[in-house]
Amino acid sequence: MTCAELRERAVDPASALQGGHATVLQHLETCPDCRMAMRSFGAIDRLFRTPAPLESPADLDRRARALYATPRPGIGRLLKSPVAIAILVGTFLVVALQLTRRAPTSGGNPPASPAARRTALPGTPVPAIVAVESTPIVVNAVPLTRAEEREALRLYDFDFLMWRETLAGLGPFFPAAIGPAMPGAAAGGSPRAGPPLTPEDTVGRLQEWLRMPKAQRARVVAANQEFRERPEAERALLEERWSTVAALSEDERAGLRRLAARLTELDAKSVRRLESDVRTIGLAPRAERPGRWRALPFAQGLTGQELASAEKLLLSR
Amino acid sequence: MPRALSGVAPAPDTGDLLLVAAGDDAAIQRLLERWRQPLYSLFERMREPSGAVDAAAEVLAELFRTASRYDPDVLFPVWIWGIAARHVQKAPAVPLTGIAQQRLRDSASARTALLRSSVAALPGTERAAFLLTRVARLPMPMAARAMSLTENDLKKRLVRAMEGLTLSLQPILDAPDEASDSVPAPAGPAAESP
């Protein structure tokens, strides 16, 4: 019996009526992870056993009846709303504008529209996708010059550049002895940290550059220059760390920023000790790592978000 | 109460929902009285009480609105818990709330907040799998039908949910149990037989 089979059996109360308990017991005798999991599952069941009483049933009844009585808007009602009409007209205008800016199709190689000619690099076909998920399309901005496009497309990822100092400060959480480089990190720049490679990323980058105020562009260019001047080994290290951090949520990254700030308050001896502790935790089974991490003296003064963010790093290997 | 052509009376919930479809207000009240607590208990495990009231009210309102589409061949608990499961799943996962260890030791309300946050932090399907089986106490086959999953898929998601909760509830899992007269959570009125 595998660990997965045992756990799937354990979560089904009806399994108590099945036979085959001997294999279950045999597995538990030899698998400390599953013994711990069974204890945890049982404790979780006990925690959630007792329901809280509904304090105001009349309030719930009233709410349910009110929601039931509220008619859902059909299309007819929507079309009577001035706001809905304004939104529909506005949407129609935007779509019409987009259609008139597209190149007309006329067999063979159709001539590119002025907008497409300005944003296409020499020898680069105009990308078919002109909107990338949440990246808004700037319709009325002054198009980028060729020099601006070349500048935008040679820069490292903007988020990565803004994070480079924090990544450098998180050293104790990336001790060298833990695991090899993250899979997918290419030599000479991981896909996440480096300049855009795909047509979709290229369009997204150019749109982002178009929207960016000039002062911020100058900061990004300076950050990129500073990063490129670092030793190659250091650059590779930071890009590797980014391939882990970039996958975290906004909240988790915010926790890591604060964690990095806390690390600057430690003396060298404490940093070395923390790095050693983190290295040891990284060698433990994954299920044990959160508990060991939270037991460290350094972890005692941290907020919940800082604890959770570091835990995510420790579990990412 | 309407009777099927076979002459067998439909079970109370099924019968009342059919009456709701016919505009019977008393049937609405009976369904409210039987199902408000079980639905509230489900949502109270992932939201504050006022949020749980709102969510339970939305499920009940949807139950009444869709009464005319109810197929009496479907078990009523599968129907209503299916609506509840969809509401549970559509809520986006919320980052886990950090609560200091000392506060967890000292405050029951802090521990309750951690329980809710842990459940709310689960991905939608895992969250629904956990709540339907561990809070609403549905048998696996019924919970699987309510969520339109196979039983194997449901078990896999439930295991992931339990493993996720093991991590997020670590600060309180090892604490001694609070003295409580543990009363099993009601799964609602006894499951009807068709």
Interface residues (C-beta under 8 A of the other chain):
Chain A: A4 R7 E8 V11 D12 P13 A14 A37 S40 F41 A43 I44 D45 R46 L47 F48 R49 T50 P51 A52 P53 L54 E55 S56 P57 D59 L60 D61 R63 A64 R65 A66 L67 Y68 R72 S249 D251 E252 A287 P290 G291 R294 Q300 T303 G304 Q305 E306 L307 A308 E311
Chain B: I28 Q29 L32 R36 Q37 Y40 S41 E44 R45 P49 V53 D54 A56 A57 E58 L60 A61 F64 R65 P95 L96 T97 G98 I99 A100 Q101 L115 T133 R134 V135 P139 M140 N152 K155 K156 L158 V159 M162 E163 L165 T166 L167 L169 Q170 P171 I172 L173 D174 D177 S180 D181 S182 V183 P184 A185 P186
